[in-house]
């Protein structure tokens, strides 16, 4: 912990993940618990893969500064640099797996980018090399490549003495809402039943590598019509977020 944090008793959190972690953070951030950085929209395989120099000069056609920066950060693979930059101040590195859901694109030269909705909508796919393969979440190849990336990430975190400060949010995808609606929700396309059966393998691999979890009870893994972005299998109710808030405060007490 930094001298400043010791003096004012402030704890500091970095997020690598999706709206699941970011939504939860809105329930626990405050004067004594600050957000250092939010790195999102990056598949771990993409984040740990080589990047092409020419990708750094691309310009996504997106109106949202957050979405534009997220695509650019993925193209350059910002995760490790972000962690290193904030490592001395991190008290909790909170992560989740949701940004893995759309898989990643692998190019002939080994370059990898996350197949995020932001990338698809950015117009950049027309500018990237057409010779690419989509590696889908839940496939044997995705699981194996992701496991290798997790092992490299864990080794990097150990070298920074940070691995014990990491917590993954372990949750199921919501198949129903707090109000009783059942999947499909709005524009959601991925079936929670399929994703949940696949997630079991990913959580097991992460545990074997040495990562710890905030394991959310299944009963709390429901979406809510009142969520600001609408219902989705990964837009959870306040009860879900209150559970994460409790676990964060318990860990950092």
N, C-alpha and C positions, 0 to 999 in steps of 0.2 A: 504494500500500500504506500502511496506517496506521503510525503511530510504534510502536505496540505490536507489530504484526506484524514490523516491521523489527528490533525489539529481541529478540524471542524466536524469530524465523525461522519463525513459524507462517504457513501459507497457509490461506485461507478460501474455501469453495465455497458457492455458492447453486445450488439445483436448481429448474428449471422443467420438469416432465415427469412421467413415470409411474414405476411400479415398476422399469422398466428402468434408469433413472438411479439410483433409490434403492437398488436391489439392488447395483449397481456400487459405489455410495458406501460401502456396508458393508464392502467389501473394501479401500478406500483411506483411509478416515477413521481418524484416530489423533491422538496428541498434537501432531503437527506439521501436521496437515491437518484442519481443523474445518469442520463444516456450519453455515453461517449461517442458512439458511432453506430450506424445501422448499415450493414452490408447485405443487400438483398438481390433477388433475381439472378443468382449465380448457382448453377448446379456445381456440386463439389468437384466432379470430374473436370468440368470446364475451368473452375477456379485453380486447379492444380496442374493444368495442361499448358504446353507451350503455346505462345501466341504469335501471330504474324505481325511484323512491323507495320505493314500497310494498313492493318485494321485500326491502328491508332489515329488514322486521318479520316476515318469515315464519319459521316454526320447523320444521325438518325432523324427521320422526319416525324418527330413527335412533339406535341405542344407542351406536354408536362415536363418540367425540368427534372423532376424525380425520375420519371420513366426514361428520359433521354440519358441522364447520368448513369442509371442502372445498366442500360445497354452498353454504354461506353466502358463502364467499370468491368463488365463481363468480358468485353472484347480485349481488355488489357489484363484481366485476371487480377483484380485488386485485393482479393481476400487476404493473402499472406502479408502484403504490405500494410493493409489496414490493421491487422492484428499486431504486427511488429511496431507500428507507430504508436499504438495505444497500450501496448503490453505493460509498461510500468504502472499504469493507472487502473488496470482492469481488476475488479473484484469478482465479477461474474461475466462469463461469456455464454450468453443464452442462444441456443440454436434450435432449429426444427428442420424437417425434411420436405416441406410442402413444395418448395421451388424445384424439386426433382421431378415433379409429376408429369411434365411434358417432355421429358427426356433431353437429350443433347444431340448436336450435329457434329460429326467427326469428318474431317477433310482428309484427302489423300496424304498430305504431308504430316498428319498427326495433330493438326490444330483442332481445337474443340471450342464450340460456343453453346451456350444454353438455349434451348428452343423455347424461349419465353414468349408470352403473348406480346410483350413489348417489342421483341425482335421481329416477330412476324408482322406486326403493324408498322414497323419503322421504315419499311421499304429497302432495308439493307440486304435482304436475302438475294435480291436481284443483282447486287454488286459483289456478292461473295462467290467464290469458286463453285460452279454447279456440281462438281464431283464431290458429293458428300453423302454420308449415311446417317439416317436417323436411328439413334439407339434409344429404345423406349424403356420407360420405367417398368421395373418388374421382370424384364427379360434377363436371362442368365448373363448375357454380356454386360448389361447395365449393372447388375448386382456385383459382378466380379470387378469391373472397372471402378465402381464406387467404393468397394471394399479396399482396393489398393490405394485410392485417393484418401480414404479415411485413415489408413495406416500411416501414410505420409504426413497427413495433417496432425495425427497424434504425436508422431515423432517430433514434428516442428513445435508443437505446443509443449512437449516435455522439455525441449531445449530452452524454451522461454520460461519454464517453471509455471506453466499455465494450465496444464491438463486437469489438475484437481479443481480448477475454478470453472470448468465447463459443465453445463447442464443442458442436455437435450430435452425438449418437451416431447414426451412419449404419449401419443394420443391416437385414438381411432378417428377416421373420417366420419362425419355425421351423416347418418342415413335418414334422420328425421329432425323436425324442428321442435322447439320448446312448446309450440302451439299445436303440434300434432301433424304437421305437413310431412309428407314422405318424399324421398328422392324419386324423380329428378326435381331439382330446384332451379327456377329461372333458366339460365343458360348453362348450367353445370352439365358436363358431358361424361366425366369419369365416374364410374359406378363405385360408391364407397365400399361395397362388399368385396369387389375385386381388389381395390387398393388396400383394404385392411388385411386381406390374406397375404398380400405381397409385403406389406410393411413389417410383418412379423419377422421375416428374414433379415430385413435391414436393421431392425432394432437388435436382433440377436448378434449380428456381425459387429455393430457398434459397441455392444456390451463386451463382447469377446476382446475387442481391441483395447478396452479400458475406459470407455466413456460412461458417465453416470447420467441419470435421468430424473426429471420431474415427471412421474408417471401419473397421468390424469385418469381418475376412475371412469369407466365406460359410461356410466350414467350421466356424467357431465359433458360428454362429447355429443352435444346437440347444437344445431344452428338455431337462429332466432330471426323472425320476420322483422324485428326492430334493429337488426344490425345495419350500420350506416351504409354498407356496400351491398345489402341484400342477403338473402339466404344462399349458402353454398356449403359444401361438406367441410370446409375449413374456415368458415365464418361462425365463430362460436358465441355462446350466450355469456352473459356477465358471470354466471356461476362458474363456468370454466375459467375465466380470467381471474376471478377471485381466488380460486384454488391455486393458480400459479403465483399470484400475489402473496398468498400465505407461505408457499414454499420458498419463494425468494427471500421474504423477510426472515423466515426461519433460518435459512442458510447464512444470511449476512448479519444476523443478530450478534 
